[in-house]
Amino acid sequence: MTKQWVCAAVILAAIFLCLSPQVTQAARGTPGTSEFGYGADLYPDGPNYVEALNLANDLSLDWVDIQVPWQTFYPTVDASPDWSNLDQAVEYASSNGISVLFSLTQAPSWALGDHGPDADLTLQFILDLNKRYPSKINAYELFPAANTRNGWGSNPDAKSYLKLFQSIKDQLKSIDSNILLVAGGLVPSPSAQKLDGVDDLVFLQSLYSAGANK
């Protein structure tokens, strides 16, 4: 199994922000519940992928965070994605009663603007995924590590990140979506470490200052 899989068991509730749309189906660890939700990261393109799927069930996880690198599926707008591993992961989690969180990463160059990923294109990708996996995706995390250039795809900017988050949230609410949005998965930056981005605590404070806690 991958090192990431072994080390990534976390309390997912810690990263759910109060910005999330209202959910009608409460899973362990979601806002409004009194229980923590335990989960782990899953990399469908990683080594020992099948073993990791089996381990997810053996650990009695509440959640599995499945990495969805947008660039891999759509390097070009008209690409024909290979969904086989993702299909297997979602079906396995669903059949075993494990809630699924998709972490959207690596926006392709055609979906990037001067200030990061395009909100409308990101929303369309989410809706396409939701159409492919109806009622099987419980939450989406928007670009974890957004405080780094690699995670955001451009110079990290808390205001731009929050603007994208709010835009997608509002558009999902307008179509009566029950999708839960997640933010706040930042990369820690000890003072002695050089980071191609913004210190996580500085970025988080900037999110709050921009209105993330309202």
N, C-alpha and C positions, 0 to 999 in steps of 0.2 A: 504494500500500500504506500501511497505517497507520504512524504514527510508532512506536507501541508495538511493532509487528512488527519494524521495522528495528532497534530498540534492545534487544530483549528476548532476543537470543541469549545463553544462559547455560549454565553447567555445572550441570545439574540435580542431580548427585550431591551437591552441597554442601548441599542442603536436606533430604536424606533422613536422618531420625533413626533411632537404633538401636532405637526403639520399634516399628519396623515388623514386621508379621507375616512369617513365613517365606514366601519365594516359591520356587516350583518351576521357574519359567521365567525364566532370567536374561537380562535385557536390558542393553545397555550403560548404565553409570551407576547401576545398582542396587546396594544393599548386597551385599557378598560377591563383587563382580566387581572386576577390576583395571583396568578401563577407564572413562574418563570418558564421560558421555553428554551430547551437545550438543542443545539444543532451543531453542524459541522459543514465545512466547505467541501464541495465536490467539483472536480475538474474533469469534465467528460472526455477531454483530449489527453488527460494525464495517464501515466503508466499505472498498471494494475487497477484499471478502472472498474472492472467487474468485481474484483475483490472488495473495492471500496464500497460498491453498492450493497454487497452482502453485509459488510460491517455496519453500514448505516442502520440496517434492520436489527442486527444483533445488539447494537447499543441502545435500542429503544429511543431513538431521537424523536423530538417533536418536529424539528425543522431540518431541512437540508438546503444549503445555500449553493445553488448551481451557477457556476460562472458561465456567462454568455458573451463571448467576445464578438461584438458586432462586426468588426473588421473581418474576422474569420468567415462569417456566414455571407457577408456582402462586401467583398473587396471592391466591387463595382455595383452600381445601382441595379443592373440587370443580371446579376449573378444568379446561378442556380444552386442554392445551398444544399449541403449534405446534412440532413437533420437526424441521421440514424442514431448517433450516440445520445443526443439530447432527447429524442423520442424515448429511448430506452430508459434514461434516467428519470424522466417525468412519469412514465408509466410505472416504473418500479416504486417510486415514492408514493404515487397515488394509490396503487394496489396495496401498499403496506401502511396506509394511514399516516404518512409523513407529510407535513405541510411543506410546500415548495416556495422558496424565495429565489427569484432570478436576479443575479447581479449583472447589470449591463456594464460592460467594459469596452475599451478600445473602439471608440467611434471611428468609422472610416473617414478618410480625408474628404470624401465628397459630402459628408454630413457635418463637417466642421466649418465654423465661421471664425471671425477674428476673435471672438470671445468665448470659444468653446463649442460644444455640440449644438446643433440646431434643435430648438425645442419641438417644432412641428414634425421634423423627420424622426426625432427620438420617440415622440408620441406615436407616430405611425408604426414604428418598429414594435413598440409595446403592443399596440392593437393587433398587429399581425401575429405576434407570439400568442396573444390571448385567444385569437381566432383559431390558431393551430391547436392550442391546449385549453379548450373551453372548460371552465370550472375546476381546473387543476393547478393553476398558479395562484397562490395566496398573496404574494407580495413581490414587489420589484424594488431593487436597490439601484439608484441612479449614480453611476460612475463613482464607485468607491475609490479612495485615494485621490479625490478631486483637489486636494491641496498640493498635488504634484503635477508637473507638466505631462508626465506619462499617463497619469490617471485621468486628467481632464482633456488632454489633447491640445492644449494651448496654455498660455500663461495662466496659472491658477488665479482665480478671482472669486471671492466669496459672494459678492453681489451678483455676478453673472450666474454662479451656481444656484443661488437661491431663486433668481429670476426664472431659470429653466425649471427648477423644482415646482415653483408656484404656478407657472404656466401650464405644466403638464397636469398638476393636481386640479386646477380649475377646469381644464378641458375634460378630464376624466369625470369630474363631478357633473359636468353639463350633460353627459350621456348616461348619467345614473350608474356609473361604474362603482363596484365595491372593491376595486383594487387598492391594496395597501401600499403606500410609497414609503421607502426607507432612505434615510440620509445619515450622514455623520460618520461613515466608515473611513476615517482619515488615517494617514500614515504617520506614526509617531516620529518626532524629529528631535532627538537629544541635541543639546547645544554643541556637543563635540562632533556631531555628524553633519557632513555636508549634504544638503538635500536640494534636488532640482525642483524647488517649489517654495511653499510657505510653511512655516512651523505650524504644526497641527493645532496647538492651543491658540495661536494668533488667528488662524483661519476660523476656528470655532467661535472665538470672540467676535470676529468680523461677521459671521453668520448671525449671531445674536443681535449685534448692533444694527444689522440690516433688517431685522424683524423676524428672525426664525423662531423666536420664542413667543410670538404673538398669535 
